Amino acid sequence: MTDSTSQTLTAHVPTLMTVHAHPDDEVIGTGGTMAQWVDAGRRVVLITCTRGEMGDIVVPELDTPENHRRLGEIRAVELEAAMAALGVTEWDNLGYRDSDMMGRPGNRDPRTFWQASLDEAIGRLVWMVRRYRPDVMTTYNDFGGYGHPDHIRTHLVAVGAFARAGDPAWYPEQLAPEHGGTGGTGATEAEGGLAPWAPAKLYEQAIPASVRSALQERMEAVGERSFWSPPDDATPEQLAEFEAFAARMLVPDETITAWVDVTPALDRRWAAMRAHVTQISDENPFVRFGADAWRDFWFREAFVRRESRVPAPDQETDLLAGLEDGAPGPYGWA
């Protein structure tokens, strides 16, 4: 992990900050975009909110009590390998414990992201936004994509940080005195203090309905179930509950505002996906049909632009659209 401590930017490099819940999430939704920003000479910073300690281990021979006990450390190693495949050299962790799933004992652990104070968690990410100074941020939608508590929390924290990081009234203890700081370390910016920073755009990553349907059809054609297949022998009540859940996951194609062609990065995205050994088995729908089919389903990454502080086209092919000819001010794009 690169330690970026200097806050004085002599020449601002366009910066993307992707905010994710666990190691492996970054590749699924934003891996190709991250790699292509690196290719273009731009800066990429990954923020992972938890270490993924409560995840399953999908490789039977690795699914041992010892590995579950140190799963956070194992997934950190996997993340480092994935970032090497994508060419990303800066990533950080928000410092919370994996929240497991709703209704399970692990979800009640007071150390988890789900149980944390929302204002405190937003403040942590605000500190990182002010430190790394992204132009563009990505997160999940308000359902977290599929209802995982850490993904839902990631959405709330990223939306909150996007709104607050540029406002010196929020978390003024983080700021250097010359930028409105009221306490904290009292360090000037030259000494490592922070300044407010307002990113320009915030996106929610998405798996569009067309991709979901195509993948589901391919799996069902070979007799396999997908994430989106209704349960067998479900009661009418269970089927209604599943259909309501599936509807929450659905992202219609017409709501997508950015389709990013990541074809040049597909091999690296595939390598990064396979680096998450404990989490993504050969049966996972994201890799089930091999590297060749990967090009059929995952040659584009899709996003819904949630907020923009600058004029931007209705449809985009690059998350930097609308910013190419401009430059942020000393406090970002406010």
N, C-alpha and C positions, 0 to 999 in steps of 0.2 A: 504494500500500500504506500503510495506516495504521500509524503507529508507536505502539504501546501500551507505554509504559515504566513507568507507575505501577502498583505492586503493591498499593497500599492501596485496598480496595474499600469505599466508604462505603455503597453499596447494590448488592448483588450482582445482576447481571442474568443470568437463565438463559442458559447459553452452550453452544453446540454446536460441537465441533471435528471436522471431517471430515478424515481422513488418507488421502491419495491418492498414487499413484505418479507420474503425469504430468499436465500440463495436458490437459484434456478429460475425464479420468476422473471428475472431480467432477460434471459435468453428467449423465453417463450413469447413475450410481447414486444420486446424492443431490441433484441440482440443484433438484428441486421442494421437497424438504424444507428445503433451505437457504433458498430464497425465502420459504417460509411461516413459518419462524422469524423472518426479518426482518420480515415483515408483522405478526407478533404482538408486535413490539417486543422480541424476544429478540436475543441476540448470536450471530453466526456467525463462526467462524475456520476458514479452509481452510489445511491444511498439505499442500504438494506436496513429495514427497521428492526428485524429480529435475526437470530442466528439459525432459526429453523430447528430448534432442539426437539420439537414434538412431532416431527414428520415421521412418516412410515419409512421403512427401509425395504425397497422393492426387490432387492437381490437376495434370494433365500440364504445363500451361503454367508452373506454379510449381516443377516438379520439376527444378531446376537445381543444379549443383555449388555455386554461390554461396549458394543458399538452404539447402542442406544444411549448409554451413559455418556459417551463422548461425541454424540452426533453433531453437536454444535461445532466442535473442532473439526470433525470430518468434513462437514459442509463448508467450512471456511476454506479448507484446502481445495475442495472441488470448485468453489467460487474463484479462487486464485487461478486455477487452471483454465476455467472458462473465460476469465478476463484476459488471460494471455492469448487465448485463441482469437478473441475479438480485438486485441490491440489496446485495450483500455488499461490505463495505468493508475487511475485514481478511483478509489472507492472507500466508503466509510459506513459505519453502523450506528444506528440511532440508540442502541443500547438496551433494548427491551427483550424479554423472554418471549418465545413463541407461545401463542395463545391457544394452541390445540384447536379443537372444534367446539362449537356451541353445545352445551349440555354435558360436556365431559368434565371430570374433575380438574384436568389441567387448565381449563378455561377460567377456573376460579382462583388460580394462583395469583396472589397480589403483585407478583413480579412481572406479570404478563403485559404485553402491549394493550390488550383489551381492557385490563383493569386499571391502566395508568390514567392519571389526570390528563384530560384532553389538552388543557391549556399548557401544561408542562411539556407534553409531547410535541405540540405545535412549536413551543419555544425552542426545543432542541433542534427541530428542523429549521426554524428561522435562523438560528445561530449558524447552521451549515449553509443556508442560502446566502447569508451575509458574508460568510467566509469564502465560499467558492464562486459566488456571483454568476449564477447561470442566466442565460438569456431565455432559455426554453426549459420548461419542466414537464415531465410526464408522470401520470399516476393511473389509478383504476377509476371505474365509475362508482356510483354510490352503493352498488351491490357488491363491490369488490370483484366483479366479473362472475363469481360463482358462489357468493355468500360466505366466504371464509372470514372469520372475525378479524384476522390480521389484515386482510385486503380491504375490508370495510374501514378499519381504523386508518390504514395507509391513505385511503382517499380523503378522509376527514382531516388528517394531519397535513397532507400536501395542499389541499384547498386552503386550509387555514394559514399555512406558511406563505403561500403565494400572496394572500391578501395582506399579511401583517409584516412581512420582512422589510418592506420599503417604508414603513411608518415608524418614525422614531418614538412614537408614543407607546409602542408595544416593545416590551422587554428592553427598556432603556439601559438596564444594568449591563447589557451586552456591548453597548456602544462606547466608542472613544469620546472623551469630553468635547472635542471639537465637532462631533457629530450628534450632540444631544445626550451623551451618556450621563447617567445619574448614579454613579457608584460603581459597583463591580470592581474590576482591577484598577480602574483609573488609567489604564494604559492608553497612550496616544495611538493613533493609527500606525505611525512609524514604529511603535513598540509592539505592534500586534493587536491593537484594539480594532474594533469593527465599526463599519458605517452601515446605515440603512441600504438595502438593495431591493429594487423592484424588478423581478423578471418580466419579460415582455409577454410570454404566452404560456398557457397551461393546457395540456392535452390529457385526455383519457384514452388509454390504449383499448383496443377492441378486437374480438374475433367476429367478423361480420357474419350475418346469417347465411350468406352464400357459401362461405368457407365451411361453416359448421355443417350445413346440409350436404355439401359434397363429400366431406369426410365421413359423415354418418352413413351416407349411401354406400360409400366404398367399403366400410367396415361391415355393414349389414349384408352386402353382396357376398362376402366370404363367410357369413355366418357368425360374425362377432358383434358384441355389443359395444356401444360407444358411451361416452358421458351423457349423451343426449337421448339415448334409447329408453323408452318407457319400461318400467319394471315388469317382469313376467308375473302372471297370476296375481296382479294387483287388484285390490278391491276398488270399487268405484271411488271411495273416499281417498285411497292412496293414489289412484291415478289422477284425481283432481288436484291433489297436493303436488304431485310430480309436475303436472302440466303448468301449475302456477309458478313453481320453481323454475321450470324451463323457460317460461315467458320472461321471468326476471333476467335470465341470462342472455336472452335474445337481443342482438344489436342489429337492427335493420340496416341494409346496405345504404339506404338513402340518408341515414343520419351520419355516415362517415364523411368527414371533411378533409382528411388527408390520407391518400393512398401512396405509400412510399415503396417504390420498387427496390427491393434489396437483393436482386439477382446477383450482383457482383460479390455479395458477402455471404451467399448461401453456404458455401463450403465451410467458412469460418463459423457461421452460426450453427451449423450441424456439429462441428467439432466442439463448440462451446456447450451445446445441448448434451452431448455424450460425456462431457467432463463431469456432469452431475450424476455420477454413477449410482449413488444410493437412492436417487429420487426418480430417475427416468429409465424404466426397463425397456426391453425391445418390444413389449406389448403396449407401451404407452401410445395413445392415438397420435401424439405429436411426432413419433418416429416409427410407428408401426409398419409402414410400407417402404422403409429404406430411404436412402439418400436421393434416389432418382424421383420417387414420388414426392419427396420433400419439395422439389421444384414445382410440382403441380399445385400443391396446397399452400405453400408458405413463401412464395416468391415476392409477396407484398406484405407489409405491415400496415395496419389500419389504426387510425386515431380519430377521435372526436375532439375538436377544439372547444374547450370549455370557456376559456377567457383569453382575451387579447387586449393589451394596452396600446397596440399599434394597428393601423389599418392592414388587413390581410385579405387575400382572395378567398372566396367562398369554398373553392376546391383547391387543394394544395398537393404537391408531390414532394415537398421538402418542408420539414418543420421550421426551417429558418426563413420560409417565405415571408416577405414583407419587411425583413430586417437586413437584407443583403446590402442595401445602399445607405443604411443609417448606422448610428453608433450610440451606445448608451451614454447617458450623462454620468456624473459622479455618483449618483444614487440609483443608477439603473434606468429603467424605461418609464419611470413615473411621469 
